[in-house]
């Protein structure tokens, strides 16, 4: 598209044999010129935005559609809970990740370690967890189970060992699965 560059038109004597409704006057031509030129400006602005994909906060900068799809996919991933590392947002200016850890069963009065397998962890914290069986779901940490306030399950992060630890003073058989949800940042981001 290109702009119309002629000078604005002025009214001329017009042929009186032609009905006014069929005449194109100076006002009509100037309005057409202004609309075409405005559309050209808008097209140029869009082209400039597409041409400057390097300014987008995406990894895929091959074209605008791919960049938009990446942003949409990232928004979908923010609601994803997975045993794989998932970027879910930003924490204090740094990328924020989430991962779900799981293990089955826990013997009474023992500590169980779950390796969280994170490369270069910086800040790491537990945001939730639960114990699941076919019959029941119990949130973590748990104080009191089935009316027994003395029975508990503790969960915490041991950064030096790269693990999340579980401790229970009661036994949980292999029909119970423990899920721990962690958020974290990395020293390399």
Secondary structure, DSSP 8 states (H G I E B T S, - for coil): -----S---------TTS-GGG---HHHHHHHHHHHHHHHHHHHHHHHHHHTGGGSSSS--S-HHHHHHHHHHHHHHTT---SS-EEEEEETTEEEEEEEEEEEEE-TTEEEEEE---TTEEEEEEEEEEEE-SS-EEESSEEEETTEEEEEEEEEEEGGGTEEEEEESS-EEEEEEEEEEEEEEETT-
